[in-house]
């Protein structure tokens, strides 16, 4: 009997990158969750970081919104919640990029944060400087 939805095969290069950087990615996730906990009063319930093409770090955060933010969203003020979140993330950019730079030993050249209020999913996207070629 075959699987109804076979899992896609992860290319060996991506598998090796994930395994090679597993501890650093965990450090990034823990650091970002720590910043959320410290500055929002609570952290996300789930979080995971990914390294893509050895240049992009994406941290996905679930259930990050506070009770106040949920209340505002339910009252139709999603845009205001998103706006305040994004302004706060801009103000905290150095703290967030420092977590990634410390974990990977590479400079972050660009950073962007996004929040999907209806799904309560956040994304922290970091672009790293190109790796030094041997």
C-alpha positions as CSV (number, residue, x, y, z in Angstrom):
1,X,0.0,0.0,0.0
2,X,1.5,3.3,-1.0
3,X,1.5,6.5,1.0
4,X,-1.3,8.8,0.0
5,X,1.0,11.8,0.2
6,X,4.6,10.7,-0.2
7,X,7.1,13.0,1.6
8,X,9.3,15.0,-0.8
9,X,13.0,14.0,-0.8
10,X,15.3,16.6,0.6
11,X,18.4,17.0,-1.6
12,X,21.5,15.6,0.1
13,X,23.2,19.1,0.0
14,X,20.3,20.6,2.0
15,X,20.4,17.6,4.5
16,X,24.1,18.1,5.0
17,X,23.7,21.8,5.6
18,X,20.9,21.3,8.1
19,X,22.9,18.7,10.0
20,X,26.1,20.7,9.8
21,X,24.4,23.8,11.2
22,X,21.9,22.2,13.6
23,X,23.4,23.5,16.8
24,X,23.8,27.0,15.4
25,X,20.2,27.0,14.1
26,X,19.0,25.9,17.6
27,X,21.1,28.7,19.1
28,X,19.4,31.2,16.7
29,X,15.9,29.9,17.6
30,X,16.6,30.0,21.3
31,X,18.0,33.5,21.1
32,X,15.1,34.9,19.1
33,X,12.5,33.2,21.4
34,X,14.4,34.7,24.3
35,X,14.1,38.2,22.8
36,X,10.4,37.6,22.3
37,X,10.0,36.4,25.9
38,X,12.0,39.4,27.3
39,X,10.3,42.1,25.3
40,X,6.8,40.8,24.7
41,X,6.4,39.2,28.1
42,X,6.0,35.7,26.5
43,X,7.6,33.7,23.7
44,X,6.1,31.8,20.9
45,X,4.8,28.3,21.6
46,X,6.7,26.9,18.6
47,X,9.7,28.1,16.7
48,X,12.2,26.8,14.2
49,X,15.1,28.2,12.2
50,X,16.2,27.2,8.7
51,X,19.3,27.9,6.7
52,X,18.7,28.1,3.0
53,X,21.4,28.2,0.3
54,X,23.9,29.0,3.0
55,X,22.8,32.7,2.7
56,X,19.2,33.0,4.1
57,X,18.1,32.3,7.7
58,X,14.4,32.1,8.3
59,X,12.9,31.7,11.7
60,X,9.3,30.7,11.8
61,X,7.4,31.5,15.1
62,X,3.9,30.3,16.0
63,X,1.6,31.7,18.5
64,X,3.5,34.9,19.3
65,X,0.7,37.4,19.8
66,X,-0.2,38.7,23.2
67,X,-3.7,38.7,24.7
68,X,-4.0,42.4,24.0
69,X,-3.0,41.9,20.3
70,X,-5.5,39.1,19.9
71,X,-8.2,41.3,21.3
72,X,-7.3,44.1,18.9
73,X,-7.3,41.7,16.0
74,X,-10.7,40.4,16.9
75,X,-12.0,44.0,17.1
76,X,-10.8,44.6,13.6
77,X,-7.5,46.4,14.2
78,X,-5.2,43.9,12.5
79,X,-3.4,46.7,10.6
80,X,-2.5,48.5,13.8
81,X,-1.2,45.3,15.5
82,X,1.0,44.5,12.5
83,X,2.2,48.1,12.3
84,X,3.2,48.3,15.9
85,X,4.9,44.9,15.7
86,X,6.9,45.8,12.6
87,X,8.0,49.1,14.1
88,X,9.1,47.3,17.2
89,X,11.0,44.8,15.2
90,X,12.7,47.6,13.3
91,X,13.8,49.2,16.6
92,X,15.1,45.8,17.8
93,X,16.8,44.9,14.6
94,X,20.3,45.1,16.0
95,X,19.4,42.7,18.8
96,X,17.8,40.2,16.4
97,X,20.7,40.3,13.9
98,X,23.2,40.0,16.7
99,X,21.7,36.6,17.7
100,X,22.3,35.3,14.1
101,X,25.7,36.8,13.7
102,X,26.9,35.3,17.0
103,X,25.6,31.9,16.2
104,X,26.9,31.6,12.7
105,X,30.0,33.9,12.9
106,X,28.8,35.8,9.8
107,X,27.5,39.3,9.2
108,X,23.8,39.8,8.5
109,X,23.4,42.2,5.5
110,X,19.6,42.5,5.6
111,X,16.8,41.7,8.0
112,X,13.0,41.7,7.7
113,X,10.2,40.7,10.1
114,X,6.7,39.8,9.1
115,X,3.6,38.8,11.1
116,X,0.5,37.1,9.7
117,X,-2.0,38.2,12.4
118,X,-4.9,35.9,11.3
119,X,-2.7,32.8,11.5
120,X,-0.5,34.2,14.3
121,X,2.7,33.2,12.5
122,X,5.8,35.3,12.5
123,X,8.8,35.2,10.2
124,X,12.2,36.6,10.9
125,X,14.3,36.7,7.7
126,X,18.0,37.3,7.7
127,X,20.3,37.6,4.6
128,X,23.9,36.6,5.4
129,X,27.0,37.9,3.7
130,X,28.2,35.4,1.1
131,X,30.4,32.7,2.6
132,X,34.1,32.9,2.1
133,X,35.2,30.5,-0.6
134,X,38.3,28.4,0.2
